[in-house]
Structure formats: structure tokens, C-alpha cells
Amino acid sequence: MLNIPSQITKVETTADGGMKLTLHTNELKPAEKSELLGYHNKFGWMVFSPTETIEEKDIPTEKIEFEGQKSLSERLYNVLFRVHEAQGGKPEEFPSYRSKIMESLISRYKSKIDDFQN
């Protein structure tokens, strides 16, 4: 988490209803610059306070979700369906194909547990 003093110098609206902010910082230490550059094009929380005190309770901890964003389960389901389709499978055969793949994954990860315990 990057914690640096900054000033919002420009605010614009975007076509999708969002906002575009331009921030100005004081001179940053090399490590802060590097961390900030690492956040380029990443999604995260922005907490801004015009005072010098931001308490930990003010910082959101929940995962950022976007409208229409698919869960990991939905993404896996869709990818498996596309693989099944690419292999010439018929939609009505997908449930059994998916079960076979899921059982294979479960077995593979169960064996990993055994490997760690031995």
C-alpha cells in the first residue's frame, strides 16, 4: 500500500460515468516512485483525506468488484465449455465432460495434499 501526500489537481468526467483524476505529489523517494509505477493500470482503492490523519478503519478491505464481473467459478465453467466446444463436443454432453474434468482436478489436488503430508 502506497501512502504519499498528494493533491488532486484536475477532475474530469468520463463517458462511462466514471471520473478521471490527476494527482500531484511532492518529490518522491526512489522506492515510492518504483511502487507507484508498479501500480500503473491496476485497480485498487483510493482513500483521500485533506487532513494528515487517515485511520486504518478508513481503508476498505473488501475486494473490488465491477458490474458484470464474473466469479472465478463462472470463468472456469466458461473456459471449460470453450475447450469442450473446440474439441468438437456437443453442448448437451458438456455436463458429463465438466464432471470428468472437475473430478480429475480434485484428484490431482488431493494427491498434492498427500505429497505434503509425506
VMD Tcl script that draws the C-alpha trace (Angstrom):
set ca {
  {0.00 0.00 0.00}
  {1.38 3.35 -1.05}
  {0.93 6.21 1.39}
  {2.13 9.56 -0.01}
  {0.95 13.15 0.32}
  {-0.76 14.30 -2.85}
  {-3.04 16.97 -4.26}
  {-5.92 16.42 -6.67}
  {-5.17 18.96 -9.41}
  {-7.72 18.02 -12.07}
  {-11.05 16.21 -12.14}
  {-12.86 15.14 -15.33}
  {-15.92 13.03 -16.04}
  {-15.69 10.08 -18.42}
  {-18.21 8.77 -20.95}
  {-18.91 5.67 -18.84}
  {-19.89 7.75 -15.82}
  {-16.56 7.38 -14.04}
  {-14.15 10.09 -13.03}
  {-10.60 10.80 -14.14}
  {-8.29 12.32 -11.55}
  {-4.91 13.93 -11.92}
  {-2.78 13.88 -8.79}
  {0.32 15.87 -7.98}
  {2.81 14.63 -5.40}
  {5.79 16.17 -3.75}
  {9.18 14.74 -4.67}
  {9.12 11.00 -4.03}
  {11.81 8.64 -2.78}
  {13.03 6.12 -5.37}
  {11.21 3.25 -3.61}
  {7.95 5.24 -3.65}
  {8.38 6.04 -7.34}
  {9.00 2.39 -8.10}
  {5.95 1.28 -6.11}
  {3.76 3.90 -7.79}
  {4.93 2.84 -11.26}
  {4.12 -0.76 -10.31}
  {0.50 0.27 -9.76}
  {0.11 1.63 -13.31}
  {-3.11 0.26 -14.88}
  {-4.04 -1.62 -11.70}
  {-7.38 -1.39 -9.93}
  {-7.37 -0.55 -6.26}
  {-8.91 1.63 -3.61}
  {-8.20 5.33 -3.41}
  {-8.54 6.87 0.02}
  {-8.08 10.62 0.09}
  {-8.26 12.96 3.05}
  {-7.48 16.67 3.04}
  {-6.03 16.18 6.53}
  {-2.94 14.36 7.65}
  {-4.84 11.66 9.50}
  {-6.23 8.59 7.82}
  {-7.01 5.75 10.16}
  {-6.75 2.10 9.19}
  {-10.53 1.74 9.65}
  {-10.97 4.23 6.79}
  {-9.24 1.93 4.30}
  {-11.58 -0.55 2.58}
  {-10.54 -4.20 2.73}
  {-13.21 -5.75 0.53}
  {-12.38 -6.93 -2.96}
  {-13.22 -4.54 -5.78}
  {-15.96 -5.94 -7.98}
  {-17.32 -4.48 -11.18}
  {-20.80 -4.81 -12.56}
  {-20.88 -7.80 -14.86}
  {-17.61 -9.20 -13.48}
  {-17.65 -12.99 -13.48}
  {-16.69 -15.07 -10.47}
  {-13.75 -17.45 -10.74}
  {-16.21 -20.36 -10.90}
  {-18.06 -18.76 -13.79}
  {-14.83 -18.09 -15.63}
  {-13.66 -21.69 -15.18}
  {-17.05 -23.00 -16.34}
  {-16.90 -20.83 -19.48}
  {-13.32 -21.80 -20.30}
  {-14.11 -25.50 -19.89}
  {-17.13 -25.08 -22.15}
  {-15.00 -23.41 -24.83}
  {-12.40 -26.22 -24.63}
  {-15.17 -28.81 -24.89}
  {-16.62 -26.97 -27.87}
  {-13.18 -26.66 -29.55}
  {-12.72 -30.41 -29.18}
  {-15.94 -30.98 -31.11}
  {-18.12 -31.66 -28.07}
  {-21.86 -31.05 -28.17}
  {-23.49 -28.69 -25.65}
  {-25.69 -31.47 -24.24}
  {-22.55 -33.53 -23.49}
  {-20.91 -30.69 -21.53}
  {-22.18 -31.61 -18.04}
  {-20.51 -35.03 -18.17}
  {-17.33 -33.54 -19.71}
  {-17.21 -30.92 -16.95}
  {-17.72 -33.54 -14.24}
  {-14.87 -35.61 -15.65}
  {-12.51 -32.60 -15.71}
  {-13.53 -31.45 -12.22}
  {-13.01 -34.94 -10.75}
  {-9.58 -35.04 -12.39}
  {-8.67 -31.67 -10.84}
  {-9.94 -32.74 -7.43}
  {-7.90 -35.96 -7.57}
  {-4.79 -34.06 -8.66}
  {-5.04 -31.62 -5.75}
  {-5.87 -34.36 -3.24}
  {-2.66 -36.11 -4.26}
  {-0.76 -32.85 -3.66}
  {-2.08 -32.85 -0.09}
  {-0.76 -36.38 0.32}
  {2.61 -35.30 -1.08}
  {2.88 -32.51 1.51}
  {1.98 -34.84 4.37}
  {4.62 -37.44 3.48}
}
mol new
graphics top color blue
foreach p $ca { graphics top sphere $p radius 0.5 }
foreach p [lrange $ca 0 end-1] q [lrange $ca 1 end] { graphics top cylinder $p $q radius 0.2 }
display resetview
